[in-house]
Amino acid sequence: MSYDNGNVFGGQLSLNVYTADQAMRYPAEDGADRQDPLIKPLGTLVDQSEVRAKKQGLRSAWSKQDLGGVKGLELRTGVDLVRDEVDQRLALTDRLWVPPMIYKSVAPYVQFSYETGPLTLSGGLRREDGELHVDDYTTTYFRNRVFVQGGTLSYTATLPNVGAVLKLPAGWSTFVSYGKGFTLPNVGIPLRNINYPGQSVAGILDLQAVIVKNKEIGASWKGKMGSFSTSYYDTKSDLGQSLSIDPVTNDFLLNRLPVRIKGLEMQGELNISRAWRATALYSRTLGKTVFTAGGPLDRQMGVLDVNPDKIGASATWKAMPALDMTLGVTQLRSRDLNVGRSSEEHTKGYALWDFSANYDMGRYGKLTLGVENLADKFYILSWSQLPGFRNYWAGRGRVVSVSHTLTF
């Protein structure tokens, strides 16, 4: 439920309350980590993991322009409340895999921006104050049925951000920003993988929060002929997270090691004529972590963490005032990482074509035709190409949709 009011203490108030109750099952597997000789002979047991989650929360924001009578000064403040309850089980045999976890968080924030002439300055703070409670539990047969003592972990962080945007002549502008980010790691992976006794939730390093520092710079242009924008970012974390595949179980392993990710994005639009418009985009992301703790950042992060290079283009033809058609292509590039090393990875890219058409019938509504994967190409998803990983998925074939929208 959402509530908006444009006149609360002279400002704009927005409230959003949400709740969700979800259960999500993964494909059935007969992997080593699913086996239990007390249920069926080893190698014969098939099971499905299921994540169950209950979420409630509140997002709030209050903003006021020309704060204190200062023209161009804007304040935005609020607080976010979260309560998440999650567990994971092997559903067909009703075995606990990841114990029930309850995460509660209170996160107030304040953000200022000040616009003076061609320059806009911004800055703010967000305070994360949360706790994660994990019940006592016992691991599965594959992890030696060890008892793990539960407990409550505190997560607190103060996250500043600053930025500036400068408008330049001839339709150009540039920006720069710095900020800290906060997220919880994938806590279920280390919890279900504990395999020796004497462990407690409080002593698991992998459960610590992920704090990232992000720097970004960019420029953009907009004119009669079209538009162009580019940005470069550099994100790092002293205790980041990356994923790898266990060669025995084909399951995920969580690696808590230093991480640095750099990326470049470019996109543009060209108005060729009144009837023709073209767009293009390019995205490149490079992630690095370490092979061993204390070592250099020389291990390239794979497709489970960082996508391959992406190239896209489209052309739109306005055949008549009421009809336009767009043909586009998106390509993920092939990539070879860590060649000759223990985490060697090879993924094959693919290009997908899409088509859409819109016809405006005036008072009778608007007709839209969409065709995804126009060439009906068969391809394996990039993240699913890792050797030994059981979730080997093909992408969707051609999908055609027709819709009629009537506004009255």
N, C-alpha and C positions, 0 to 999 in steps of 0.2 A: 504494500500500500504506500502511496506517495501523497504528500501534502505540501502545497506551495502557497505562500502568502507574501505578496509584494510590499506589505506595509507593517512590519514588525519592528518596533523601535526605530523606524525610519529606514529599515533595510529589507532585503529579500531573504526569506526563510524557506528552506527546503528540507523535508524530512522523508526518509525512505525506510520502511520497516519490511523485513523479509523473513521467510521461514522456508525450509526445504527438508524433505524426508526422502532419501534416495537409497537405492540398492542397485549395485552395478556388478554384473558377473563377467569374468574373463573366460576365454575358451577352455574347454576341458583338456587336461594334459595328463600324461603318465610319467612325468619326470621323476628323478630320484628324490626330490624334496617333497613329492606327494605321497611317497610310499610309507606304509606302516604294517609290519608283519602281524600285528594283533588284529588287523582288519582283513587283509588279504595277503597272499604270498607276495614277496617282494618282486617288483617288476610288472605286476598285474593290476595295480590300483590306479584308476583314473579319477581325477577330482577337478573341481572348479573352484577358483578363489573368488570371493565375493567381498566387495567393499560396501559397508553400510555406514551411512552418514546422516546426521541430523544437524541442521544449521539454523541459527537464529541470529539476527543482527539488526542494528540501526545505523544508518548513515545520515548525518545531519550537516547542514551548512547554513551560515548566515553571512551575508555580504552587504557592504554599504559603500557606495561611491562617494567621492568628494568628502572623505572622512574629515571631521573637524573643520569643515569649511575650506579645506585645501583642495583646489581643483586638480583633478588627475590622480588623487590618492585614493586607493581602494583597499578595503579590508575584507578578508574572507576567513572565517573561523568556524569551528565546529568540533564534533567529537564522533568517533566511530566506535561502536560496541559490537563485539563478536562473541558467540558461543558455538563452538563446533564439537560434536561428539562423533567419533569415528572408531570403527574396528574392522578387522578383516578376518574372514574364516574360510576354511575349506568346506564349501557348502554341501557337497554331496554326502560327506561323512560327518558333517556338523562338528568340525574340529576348529579350535581357536588357533589362528596363525599370528595375527597382530592383536594385542590386548586392547580393550576399550580405552580410549584416550579422550580427555575433555580439555579443550583449549579455550580459555577466556581471555579477552583482551579489551582494554580501554585505551583509545588513542586520540587524545585531543590534538588539535593543530591550529596554527595561525599563519596566515599568508598575506603579505602586503605587496602591492604594486603601485608604482608612481610613474605617470606619463608626463613628460615635459618636452614639448617640441617633438623632435624626431627620436628621442630617447625614451625607452621604457625600462625601468629597473624593477626587479622583483626579488623577494626574499621571504623566508619563513622557517618555521620549525614544526616538526611533528614528534610527538612523544609516544613511543610504543611501551605499554606496560601490560604484559600478559603473563599467564602461567599455564603450564601443561601438566595435567595430572594423568598418570599411567597406573593402572591396576597391577597387582601382582599377577604373574602368569607363568606357565610352563611351556617351553618350546616343543616342537613336534619331534617325532622319532628321528628324522633326518638330522636334526640339530641336537640330538642326544638327550632329549626330554629334560633339559636343565631348568631349574627354578630360577626366576628372575624377580628380584625385589622391586616393586613399584615405587612410586614417589611423585613429588611435585617439583617441577623445574620452573624457575622464574626467567622471564625474558623482558629486559628493559633496554631501551636505546633512545637516544636523542638524535634526531635526524634533521640537520640543517640543509637549506638549499638557497642558492643565489643565482641570478641570471640577469641578462641585459639584451635588449633588442634595439638596434639602431637602424632607422629608415634612412636610406641613401637616395640620391637623385636618380632619375630615369627609371623608377620602378624597382630599384634594388633595395634589399635589406639584409642585415646580418645579425646573428645571435650567438651568444655564448652562455653556458650554464654549468653549474657544479651542484651536485647533490649526493646525499647518502640515502641508500635504500635498505629495507629490512624485509626478510622473509624467513619462514621456518623451512628447514630442510625436509626432505622426504623421510620423516621419522619412522615410517612403517618398515622400511627396508632394513636398517640396522637392528630394529627390535626383533624382527622375525629371524634374523640370521645369527643371533647369539647361540654359541654351541659349547661353551664351557661354564662350569658352575661358579658360584660366588659373585655373580654380576648383579649390579643394581642400576636402576635408571639414572640415578644421580651421577654415576661414574662413567657414562657413555659419552665420549667426546663428540661422536657423530650427531648428537642431538642438539648441539649448540646452534644458535641462530646464525644465519648468513647475513653479514653486513657488507654491502657493496658501496664503493665510491665511484661515481660516474661523472665524467667530463664530456661535454659535447660542444661542438662549434658548427655553424652552418651559415648558408647564404641562400637567398632566393631572389627571383626576378619575376615580375608580372607586367605584361604589356599587351598591346593590341594583337601582336602576332602569336601570343601564347604565354607560357610560364615555364619556369625552371627552378628547381630547388635541389640542394645537396647538403648533406650533413655527415659529420665524422664524430664517432664516439669512442671513448676508452673507459672500460669498466673493469675494476679489479676488486678482489676480495682476498684477505689474508687467510681466511678459512672458508673457501667456497665449496661448491659441490659439483660433481660430475658423475656420470653414470658409465658403467661398463657391464659386460655380460660374464657371468660365472660359467666357465666352460663345462662344469659338471652338471649344474642344474638348469643352465640356460636362463637363469633368472637374473634380475638386476642386482648389481652391487653399487653401493653409494660410496664415493670417494670424497673425503673431506680434506682437501689440500688447497694450497693457493691457486687462484684462478685469475686469468686476465683475458678479456674479450675486447677486441677492437672491430669496429664496423664502419663501412662506408655505404651511403645510400644516395642515389640520384634519381630524379624523375622529372619529366618534362612533358609539355603539351604544345603542339604547333597547330595553329589555325591556318591551314593551307589555303582555304577559300571559304566562302560562305557555306558551301556544301560539304567540305571535307575537313576533318580534324584528326590528328595523329597523336598518340601518346607513347612514351617509352619509359622504362624503369630499369634500374640496375641496383642490386644489393649484394654486398660481399661482407661476410663475417668471419673473423679468424679468432679462434679461442685456443689458449694454451694453459696447461697445468704442468705438474711435475711428475716424473716417473717414480721418484722416491722422496719421502719427506726430507726437506732441507736442500734438495737439489734445485737446479735451474729450471726456469719455465721453458722447457723444450719439448714437452709432449703435446702434440696437436690434439685438440678436443674433437671427438667424432660426431657422427650424425645424431646420436642420442642427446647431444647438448647444443650443437651448432649446425645450422642448415648449410648445405652447399650454396655456391653462388646462384643468384636468381636473376634472370633476364626476362623482361616482358615488353610487349608492344601491342598496339591496337590501332585500328583505323575506323573512323565513324563517317558514314555517308548519310547526309540529310537529303534523301531522294526527293522529298516534297515537304511542304510545311508540316504535314501531319505524320510523316513517316521518316524514321531514321533506323539505320542498321549498323551494327558494330561487329567487326571480326577481330579477335585478339588471340595472342599466343603467349604462353608462359613456359619458360624453360628452366629446369633445375640442372645445373651442370654436373658432369662426372667429377669425381674427386678421389685422389690417392693420398693417404695420410700415414705418417710414421713408417714409411717403407723400410723393411729390414729390422724393425723393432718389435717388441712384444705386443704392442697394441696396433699393429698394422691393420689398415682398413681401406677397402676399395668400394666405392658406390658408383653406380651407373646412372647418369642423368636421363631425363626424358622431357619432351616438349608436348604440351597439350594445347589444342586449339578450341576456342569457344566462339559462339555466335549468338547475337541477340537482335531482336527487332521490336520496335514500338510503333503502334499506329493509333493516333488520337482520333476518335470518332466524335469528338465534341460532346454533346449532351448524352450520347449513347455510351460513353465511357472510353477506356483505353485498353487496347489489346497488346499483349506482350508475348513474344515467342523467345524462349531461351534454349540453347543447345550446348550442354557441357560435353567436353571431350568429343568434339565434332567428328574427328576421324576414327572414333571408336578404338583408340589405341590401347593395346594391352601393355601394362607396365607394373613393376613391383615398387611399392613405396620406398623412398630412400631409407627411412629408419628401419625398414624391414629386410634390408639386404645384408645384414650382418651374419657371418657364418655361425651356425649353431643356434641362432635365436629362433625359437619355435613359432613366434607370431609372424609368419611369412605371408604378408597380405598383398594382394593385387589391388590397384586402384579401381575406381568405378569406371565402367564402360560409358558409352554414350547415354546421356540423360536428356530427354526432351520434355520441356514444360510449356504449357500455355495457360495464360491467366487473363482474366477480364476484370478490370477495376472500374467501378461506377461510383462517382462521388455525387451526393445529393444533399 
